[in-house]
Amino acid sequence: MLFDVAAVLSPSGALGGVPEAFGVHEISHQISAIVEIVDPTTQYPSVFNGQFNGQFAGLFSPVGAGAGILSNGSPQPSDIGTDSSSTSARLDPSLIPRLSGSETLDRLTVLSGSEMAAFVAGNRAAIDRLLLSPPRASSIAIWWGSLPRSGQKTLASTVPEVVGNLDGVPFAVRDKANRLTLSRSVSQLTTSIESGVGRAKLVEKRHHLDILTQVTKTLERKTGTAQRQLLTLDPSGEVRAAVVVGDLATADYVSYLVPGMFFTVQGQMYDWTVIAEDLQTEQAGWLKTLSRADSGLTGKTAATVAWIGYQTPGVLDIASLDRAQTGANFLGHAIQGIRAARVGAQPFVSLVTHSYGSTAAMMELAKGGMTIDALAIIGSPGSAAQSVSALGMTRGNVFVGEAAWDPIVNTAFYGSDPGSTTFGAHRMDVAAATDPITNKPLAAAVGHLGYFDAGTTAMRNLALIGLDQGALVSTGSPADASRTLADAR
């Protein structure tokens, strides 16, 4: 009978495309491991309706009154399939949260819309684990692509908080799902606050509503500016979010902005997105300028991502690397996501990392958790990696910038100093200068946050790094003055 179940659940079976990427061919064993004595049709009716033509009947045969679950959660083999007319078996949703993220997705796939909603509402621990430690983005992409269109629509509309945060799902789908989550969450919180229900948590709800209101504000754009996509929205806790400026699905150049300490969605998401927009505008201008000397750049586009995809440290945990490790993991999944979603049309991907965010990014690069094309390090408090060679950058496209009066640089608080000559990064000028190509005056970056001011040497160089124009990045040396558009070739 287990062979019949595997056949039913294969891409050619009744589900019409349930992926084997997560080992769905093992689902019969997984289901058998969470059996208890109850009526199967009441909890998951879609699993037992006519679409399966009764092929599950053998697997969910009546279980005898003496059946029991072993301490490891598995049913006793001798008890499965014993004869009894008074009892039968069903999936126990309370045991599903013990499964891995990929197995949780498998379960959601075989449920109807109403069952999905009920499962997510009743099993937050399973969903939280899935979002905190998801399967690889490449596996997610295979899983999503193997689903029928109707299944994709049901998942995106019923459990948007899951679909919107799965790296590997198409960006447009995630944007739509996350906007739906945002709208629903704001509506629910507003209704709850206005009704007066749960007064003990009123302050907490207002705080949460304010965070989501900031995200809503961030998505607004002026006429004529680049489109925005809500790439990530995990509304739990202090909220994680990422907003795209441009079109991530088609951009030839993609730059992720990774923030450091004290950055939160509530406090900085709007400003961080404005900075991403400034950088994207700078890059668009440079593509137009550079295309005069290089026709291959004509029509090329850039997108930037204002990424606050982890909870940055505050005063109480600033000395710890725990947040950096968590952030590194999330960032790795994010970069894997664009690689998986853009198979066959890979963009040039760069990271603009600031402060503690640079520490997190270098941790992930050092362990091989992501592949990028260029790295910009600014205002860094240190790296666990001892040199550029440990970061796995194939072309050595690593640049470091250090502003005057920045109290964080050169501290090497979290390891080696990326600004030291022994680290091996290219120097990126952030002082006041005249652009050697456009002859425009450029302001200096001053202090820990001055790197992102529009019209600075720092923003000019960050834009060029993200466009694979390392040869044009100014270093502050006399040789910069002789650089021309021809050097971009």
NORQUIRA-V912348 format. One record per residue. N is the residue number from 1. RES is the residue in three letters. PHI is phi in degrees with one decimal (* if undefined). OMEGA is omega in degrees with one decimal (999 if undefined). D_FIRST is the distance of its C-alpha to the first C-alpha in whole Angstrom. Layout:
# NORQUIRA-V912348
n;res;phi;omega;d_first
N;RES;PHI;OMEGA;D_FIRST
N;RES;PHI;OMEGA;D_FIRST
This chain:
# NORQUIRA-V912348
n;res;phi;omega;d_first
1;MET;*;179.3;0
2;LEU;-63.6;177.7;4
3;PHE;-65.1;179.1;5
4;ASP;-64.2;-179.8;5
5;VAL;-64.1;179.4;7
6;ALA;-61.2;179.5;9
7;ALA;-66.9;179.6;10
8;VAL;-63.1;-175.6;11
9;LEU;-89.4;179.0;13
10;SER;-73.3;-179.1;15
11;PRO;-55.3;179.8;18
12;SER;-93.5;-176.5;18
13;GLY;-86.8;-171.9;15
14;ALA;-64.5;-179.9;16
15;LEU;-77.8;174.2;17
16;GLY;62.3;174.6;20
17;GLY;130.1;173.2;21
18;VAL;-66.8;-170.1;19
19;PRO;-70.4;171.9;20
20;GLU;-93.1;-179.1;19
21;ALA;-58.6;-179.6;22
22;PHE;-102.5;177.6;21
23;GLY;73.2;-179.6;18
24;VAL;-65.7;176.3;15
25;HIS;-64.6;176.2;13
26;GLU;-96.8;-170.8;13
27;ILE;-62.1;180.0;12
28;SER;-62.1;176.7;9
29;HIS;-67.7;179.9;11
30;GLN;-61.4;-179.8;14
31;ILE;-63.0;-179.2;13
32;SER;-61.6;-177.3;12
33;ALA;-79.8;-178.5;15
34;ILE;-132.9;-178.4;17
35;VAL;-100.5;172.2;16
36;GLU;-140.5;-171.5;19
37;ILE;-89.9;176.8;20
38;VAL;-157.3;-177.6;20
39;ASP;-80.3;-175.8;20
40;PRO;-69.9;-172.8;17
41;THR;-78.1;-176.0;19
42;THR;-82.9;-176.3;22
43;GLN;-90.3;-178.0;22
44;TYR;-130.3;-175.9;20
45;PRO;-61.2;-176.9;20
46;SER;-66.5;179.4;19
47;VAL;-68.7;-174.3;16
48;PHE;-109.7;-178.4;15
49;ASN;-80.3;-171.2;18
50;GLY;-66.0;-175.4;18
51;GLN;-64.2;180.0;17
52;PHE;-99.0;175.0;13
53;ASN;52.3;175.3;14
54;GLY;76.2;-174.8;11
55;GLN;-71.2;176.5;8
56;PHE;-87.5;-171.9;8
57;ALA;-57.2;-178.5;9
58;GLY;-66.6;-178.8;6
59;LEU;-64.8;-178.2;6
60;PHE;-101.5;178.7;10
61;SER;-68.0;-177.9;11
62;PRO;-54.0;179.9;14
63;VAL;-109.0;-176.2;16
64;GLY;-65.5;-176.1;19
65;ALA;-63.1;-178.5;22
66;GLY;-90.3;-176.9;22
67;ALA;-64.5;177.9;20
68;GLY;-147.0;177.6;21
69;ILE;-97.4;179.2;21
70;LEU;-69.3;-177.5;22
71;SER;-62.1;179.3;25
72;ASN;-87.0;176.5;24
73;GLY;90.3;-178.5;21
74;SER;-96.0;177.7;18
75;PRO;-73.0;176.7;17
76;GLN;-68.1;-175.9;17
77;PRO;-53.2;-177.4;14
78;SER;-68.6;-177.0;16
79;ASP;-88.3;-176.6;16
80;ILE;-74.9;176.0;12
81;GLY;87.4;177.6;11
82;THR;-73.1;-175.4;14
83;ASP;-78.3;172.8;16
84;SER;-165.6;-180.0;18
85;SER;-96.5;-173.6;20
86;SER;-102.2;-176.1;22
87;THR;-135.1;175.5;20
88;SER;-147.6;-172.3;17
89;ALA;-114.4;173.4;15
90;ARG;-146.3;174.5;16
91;LEU;-69.8;178.1;17
92;ASP;-99.5;-177.0;20
93;PRO;-61.3;-179.5;23
94;SER;-70.0;179.3;25
95;LEU;-94.3;-178.5;23
96;ILE;-59.6;-179.3;22
97;PRO;-57.2;178.8;26
98;ARG;-73.5;-176.0;25
99;LEU;-77.4;178.5;23
100;SER;-73.6;-179.9;25
101;GLY;-59.9;-179.1;26
102;SER;-65.0;179.2;24
103;GLU;-71.2;175.4;21
104;THR;-63.6;176.5;23
105;LEU;-64.3;176.5;23
106;ASP;-57.6;-177.6;20
107;ARG;-67.3;179.0;20
108;LEU;-60.9;-177.3;23
109;THR;-63.3;-175.5;21
110;VAL;-92.6;-179.8;18
111;LEU;-96.7;173.5;21
112;SER;-76.1;-179.3;24
113;GLY;-57.1;-178.9;27
114;SER;-65.9;179.0;28
115;GLU;-70.1;176.5;25
116;MET;-59.1;-178.3;26
117;ALA;-59.9;-179.6;30
118;ALA;-66.6;-179.4;29
119;PHE;-64.9;-179.3;27
120;VAL;-62.6;-179.4;30
121;ALA;-64.6;-175.8;32
122;GLY;-94.7;-175.4;31
123;ASN;-136.6;-178.2;29
124;ARG;-59.9;-178.9;32
125;ALA;-62.1;179.3;32
126;ALA;-66.1;-179.6;29
127;ILE;-67.2;178.9;31
128;ASP;-61.2;178.7;34
129;ARG;-64.7;178.9;32
130;LEU;-60.6;-176.9;30
131;LEU;-75.2;178.9;34
132;LEU;-78.1;-178.8;35
133;SER;-139.3;-176.9;33
134;PRO;-76.3;172.3;31
135;PRO;-64.3;177.4;29
136;ARG;-59.4;-177.8;31
137;ALA;-60.1;179.0;33
138;SER;-63.4;177.4;32
139;SER;-70.6;177.1;28
140;ILE;-61.1;-179.2;29
141;ALA;-61.7;178.4;30
142;ILE;-65.4;179.8;27
143;TRP;-59.0;-177.6;25
144;TRP;-64.1;-178.6;28
145;GLY;-65.1;-178.6;28
146;SER;-86.2;179.6;25
147;LEU;-77.2;173.5;25
148;PRO;-66.9;-177.9;26
149;ARG;-55.4;-179.7;29
150;SER;-63.3;178.3;28
151;GLY;-67.1;177.4;26
152;GLN;-62.3;-179.0;29
153;LYS;-63.9;-179.6;31
154;THR;-64.0;179.3;29
155;LEU;-62.8;-176.0;29
156;ALA;-65.8;-178.4;32
157;SER;-88.2;-175.9;34
158;THR;-91.7;-179.8;32
159;VAL;-125.8;-176.7;32
160;PRO;-62.9;179.7;35
161;GLU;-65.4;175.6;35
162;VAL;-84.2;-176.4;32
163;VAL;-59.1;-176.6;32
164;GLY;-66.9;-176.4;36
165;ASN;-113.7;179.6;36
166;LEU;-97.5;176.5;33
167;ASP;-64.6;-175.6;35
168;GLY;121.0;173.5;34
169;VAL;-77.6;-180.0;34
170;PRO;-51.5;-173.7;36
171;PHE;-61.5;-179.2;40
172;ALA;-63.9;178.4;40
173;VAL;-67.1;-179.8;37
174;ARG;-64.4;179.1;38
175;ASP;-58.9;-179.2;41
176;LYS;-65.1;-179.8;40
177;ALA;-65.1;-178.5;38
178;ASN;-68.4;176.0;40
179;ARG;-66.2;177.0;43
180;LEU;-66.7;176.2;41
181;THR;-59.2;-179.9;40
182;LEU;-61.4;-179.1;44
183;SER;-61.8;-179.6;45
184;ARG;-64.9;-177.7;42
185;SER;-64.8;178.8;43
186;VAL;-63.4;-179.7;47
187;SER;-63.8;-178.9;47
188;GLN;-65.6;179.7;45
189;LEU;-66.0;179.5;48
190;THR;-62.1;179.3;51
191;THR;-62.2;-178.7;49
192;SER;-64.3;-179.7;49
193;ILE;-66.0;-178.1;52
194;GLU;-68.8;-179.0;54
195;SER;-77.8;-179.5;53
196;GLY;82.2;179.5;54
197;VAL;-71.0;179.8;50
198;GLY;70.1;-177.4;50
199;ARG;-58.6;-179.0;53
200;ALA;-63.3;-179.3;53
201;LYS;-110.2;-175.6;51
202;LEU;-62.3;179.9;53
203;VAL;-63.3;179.4;55
204;GLU;-63.1;-179.5;51
205;LYS;-66.9;178.6;50
206;ARG;-64.8;177.3;53
207;HIS;-62.5;-179.8;53
208;HIS;-64.8;178.7;49
209;LEU;-63.3;179.5;51
210;ASP;-64.2;177.8;53
211;ILE;-61.0;-178.0;51
212;LEU;-67.4;176.0;49
213;THR;-64.9;176.5;52
214;GLN;-63.8;177.8;53
215;VAL;-64.0;178.3;50
216;THR;-59.0;178.8;51
217;LYS;-63.1;-178.2;54
218;THR;-63.6;-177.0;53
219;LEU;-77.9;178.8;51
220;GLU;-72.6;178.8;55
221;ARG;-140.3;179.9;56
222;LYS;-79.3;178.2;60
223;THR;-58.6;178.5;60
224;GLY;93.3;178.6;60
225;THR;-92.8;-177.3;59
226;ALA;-64.1;179.6;55
227;GLN;-65.6;177.7;52
228;ARG;-125.2;178.6;50
229;GLN;-124.9;176.3;46
230;LEU;-91.5;-172.3;45
231;LEU;-77.2;-179.0;42
232;THR;-139.3;171.5;41
233;LEU;-154.7;172.8;42
234;ASP;-103.2;-172.1;40
235;PRO;-77.7;-179.1;42
236;SER;-79.1;177.1;42
237;GLY;57.3;179.9;44
238;GLU;-83.1;174.9;47
239;VAL;75.7;170.9;45
240;ARG;-113.8;-179.1;44
241;ALA;-154.4;175.0;45
242;ALA;-147.8;-178.6;46
243;VAL;-119.8;-179.7;48
244;VAL;-96.5;170.3;48
245;VAL;-108.7;-173.6;52
246;GLY;111.9;-178.7;51
247;ASP;-113.6;-175.6;48
248;LEU;-68.2;-177.7;46
249;ALA;-76.9;-175.1;44
250;THR;-124.6;-175.6;47
251;ALA;-60.5;177.9;49
252;ASP;-81.2;-179.9;50
253;TYR;-130.5;-178.0;51
254;VAL;-127.7;178.4;50
255;SER;-118.9;175.4;51
256;TYR;-97.5;176.0;50
257;LEU;-97.7;-175.5;52
258;VAL;-109.5;-173.7;51
259;PRO;-85.3;178.9;53
260;GLY;-109.5;-172.7;55
261;MET;-58.0;176.7;56
262;PHE;73.1;176.8;56
263;PHE;-85.6;176.2;54
264;THR;-134.3;177.4;52
265;VAL;-63.2;-178.7;51
266;GLN;-65.1;-173.5;53
267;GLY;-88.7;-171.1;56
268;GLN;-128.5;-175.9;56
269;MET;-59.2;-178.7;53
270;TYR;-65.3;-178.6;56
271;ASP;-65.0;179.2;58
272;TRP;-63.5;178.0;56
273;THR;-72.5;175.0;55
274;VAL;-61.9;177.4;58
275;ILE;-63.7;177.2;59
276;ALA;-61.2;178.3;56
277;GLU;-66.9;177.1;57
278;ASP;-60.2;179.9;60
279;LEU;-66.5;179.3;59
280;GLN;-65.2;176.8;57
281;THR;-64.5;177.5;60
282;GLU;-61.2;-179.8;62
283;GLN;-66.8;178.2;60
284;ALA;-60.8;178.3;60
285;GLY;-64.4;179.4;64
286;TRP;-68.1;177.7;63
287;LEU;-61.5;177.7;61
288;LYS;-66.0;179.9;64
289;THR;-66.9;-176.4;66
290;LEU;-68.9;-179.0;65
291;SER;-66.7;176.9;64
292;ARG;-66.4;179.8;68
293;ALA;-101.1;-177.5;68
294;ASP;-134.8;-178.0;64
295;SER;-64.0;178.9;63
296;GLY;-67.1;179.7;59
297;LEU;-93.0;179.7;59
298;THR;-62.8;179.3;60
299;GLY;82.9;178.9;57
300;LYS;-71.6;-178.8;55
301;THR;-129.4;-179.9;54
302;ALA;-130.4;174.4;53
303;ALA;-132.8;177.4;51
304;THR;-123.5;-178.9;52
305;VAL;-123.4;172.9;49
306;ALA;-81.7;-169.5;51
307;TRP;-104.9;168.3;48
308;ILE;-119.7;-173.0;48
309;GLY;-92.1;175.2;45
310;TYR;-151.8;177.3;45
311;GLN;-86.8;-177.9;48
312;THR;-75.2;-177.1;51
313;PRO;-72.6;174.5;53
314;GLY;-113.2;-176.2;56
315;VAL;-61.7;-172.9;59
316;LEU;-74.9;-177.3;57
317;ASP;-125.9;-177.0;54
318;ILE;-67.6;-178.6;56
319;ALA;-83.7;-175.9;57
320;SER;-94.6;175.4;53
321;LEU;-100.5;-178.3;50
322;ASP;-60.3;-179.8;47
323;ARG;-65.6;178.6;48
324;ALA;-64.5;179.3;48
325;GLN;-64.3;177.8;45
326;THR;-65.9;179.0;43
327;GLY;-63.1;178.4;45
328;ALA;-59.7;-179.9;44
329;ASN;-63.7;179.0;41
330;PHE;-62.7;-179.6;41
331;LEU;-64.9;177.7;43
332;GLY;-58.9;178.1;41
333;HIS;-64.3;-179.4;38
334;ALA;-63.2;179.3;40
335;ILE;-69.7;174.2;42
336;GLN;-58.9;-178.0;38
337;GLY;-63.1;-179.9;37
338;ILE;-71.2;176.4;40
339;ARG;-64.8;-178.4;39
340;ALA;-72.0;-177.5;36
341;ALA;-79.3;-177.2;37
342;ARG;-115.7;177.8;40
343;VAL;-58.4;-179.8;38
344;GLY;88.7;179.4;41
345;ALA;-147.5;-175.0;43
346;GLN;-69.7;174.7;44
347;PRO;-84.1;170.9;47
348;PHE;-81.8;-173.9;50
349;VAL;-109.0;177.6;48
350;SER;-126.7;175.2;51
351;LEU;-116.5;171.8;51
352;VAL;-104.3;-170.6;54
353;THR;-112.1;-175.9;54
354;HIS;-118.7;171.1;57
355;SER;56.2;-178.9;57
356;TYR;-59.3;178.1;55
357;GLY;-64.4;177.1;52
358;SER;-68.3;177.9;54
359;THR;-62.4;179.1;53
360;ALA;-63.3;-178.3;49
361;ALA;-62.3;-179.4;49
362;MET;-68.9;174.6;50
363;MET;-62.4;-178.2;48
364;GLU;-70.2;177.6;45
365;LEU;-64.2;-177.8;47
366;ALA;-64.3;179.7;47
367;LYS;-93.2;176.6;44
368;GLY;75.9;-176.4;43
369;GLY;-81.5;179.3;41
370;MET;-158.7;178.2;42
371;THR;-122.3;179.1;44
372;ILE;-127.2;-177.0;47
373;ASP;-103.5;178.8;50
374;ALA;-155.0;-179.3;53
375;LEU;-134.1;173.9;54
376;ALA;-111.0;-177.8;57
377;ILE;-116.5;179.7;58
378;ILE;-132.6;179.1;60
379;GLY;58.9;-172.6;62
380;SER;-82.8;175.8;59
381;PRO;-90.9;176.0;60
382;GLY;131.4;-176.7;58
383;SER;-134.8;174.8;55
384;ALA;-70.2;175.8;53
385;ALA;-73.5;-175.8;53
386;GLN;-87.6;-178.7;57
387;SER;-160.1;178.4;57
388;VAL;-58.3;-177.5;56
389;SER;-61.2;-179.3;54
390;ALA;-80.3;-176.2;52
391;LEU;-90.0;176.8;50
392;GLY;70.9;178.6;49
393;MET;-83.2;-171.8;51
394;THR;-63.5;-177.7;51
395;ARG;-108.6;179.3;54
396;GLY;64.5;-178.2;56
397;ASN;-79.1;180.0;56
398;VAL;-121.7;-176.8;57
399;PHE;-124.0;-179.6;60
400;VAL;-128.2;177.7;61
401;GLY;-126.8;-178.5;64
402;GLU;-135.2;-175.9;66
403;ALA;-84.5;173.9;68
404;ALA;-65.8;178.8;72
405;TRP;65.6;172.7;72
406;ASP;-89.2;-174.8;68
407;PRO;-74.6;-175.2;68
408;ILE;-88.4;-175.2;64
409;VAL;-65.0;178.7;65
410;ASN;69.6;178.3;66
411;THR;-80.5;-176.8;65
412;ALA;50.2;-174.8;62
413;PHE;-63.3;-177.4;60
414;TYR;-107.2;179.6;57
415;GLY;141.1;-177.8;58
416;SER;-74.4;-178.4;59
417;ASP;-92.8;-179.7;62
418;PRO;-62.6;179.5;60
419;GLY;-85.1;179.9;64
420;SER;-76.0;-179.4;65
421;THR;-64.3;-178.8;66
422;THR;-69.9;179.5;64
423;PHE;-68.7;173.3;61
424;GLY;94.6;179.2;61
425;ALA;-82.1;175.5;61
426;HIS;-73.7;178.0;63
427;ARG;-76.6;177.1;65
428;MET;-115.2;-177.2;65
429;ASP;-71.2;176.8;68
430;VAL;-130.1;-179.4;68
431;ALA;-86.8;176.9;72
432;ALA;-64.1;-177.5;74
433;ALA;-163.5;172.0;75
434;THR;-108.7;-178.9;76
435;ASP;-61.2;-176.5;73
436;PRO;-67.9;-178.6;74
437;ILE;-99.8;-176.7;72
438;THR;-96.0;-177.0;73
439;ASN;64.3;177.3;76
440;LYS;-81.5;175.6;75
441;PRO;-72.4;-178.7;76
442;LEU;-121.9;-178.8;73
443;ALA;-83.4;178.6;73
444;ALA;-87.3;170.1;72
445;ALA;-88.3;-178.2;69
446;VAL;-127.8;178.9;70
447;GLY;82.7;-172.6;68
448;HIS;-77.8;-176.7;65
449;LEU;-113.2;-175.3;64
450;GLY;-74.6;-177.7;66
451;TYR;-62.3;-171.8;64
452;PHE;-100.4;178.5;63
453;ASP;-70.8;177.6;66
454;ALA;-61.6;178.3;66
455;GLY;83.2;179.0;69
456;THR;-99.9;174.6;69
457;THR;-60.9;-179.2;69
458;ALA;-61.6;-179.5;65
459;MET;-65.8;176.4;64
460;ARG;-59.5;-177.5;65
461;ASN;-71.7;177.2;64
462;LEU;-62.0;179.0;60
463;ALA;-63.4;-178.6;60
464;LEU;-69.2;175.8;61
465;ILE;-59.3;-179.6;58
466;GLY;-70.1;179.3;56
467;LEU;-104.4;179.2;57
468;ASP;61.5;179.5;57
469;GLN;-117.2;-178.1;61
470;GLY;-58.1;-179.0;61
471;ALA;-66.3;-178.3;64
472;LEU;-98.8;179.3;66
473;VAL;-70.6;-178.5;65
474;SER;-76.3;-176.8;68
475;THR;-113.1;-176.5;69
476;GLY;91.8;179.6;73
477;SER;-89.9;178.9;74
478;PRO;-58.4;-177.8;77
479;ALA;-65.8;-179.3;75
480;ASP;-59.7;-174.8;73
481;ALA;-64.2;-176.9;76
482;SER;-93.9;-178.8;76
483;ARG;-71.9;179.8;73
484;THR;-134.1;178.0;72
485;LEU;-59.8;179.8;70
486;ALA;-60.2;179.6;70
487;ASP;-70.1;179.8;68
488;ALA;-77.8;-178.4;65
489;ARG;-75.5;999;64
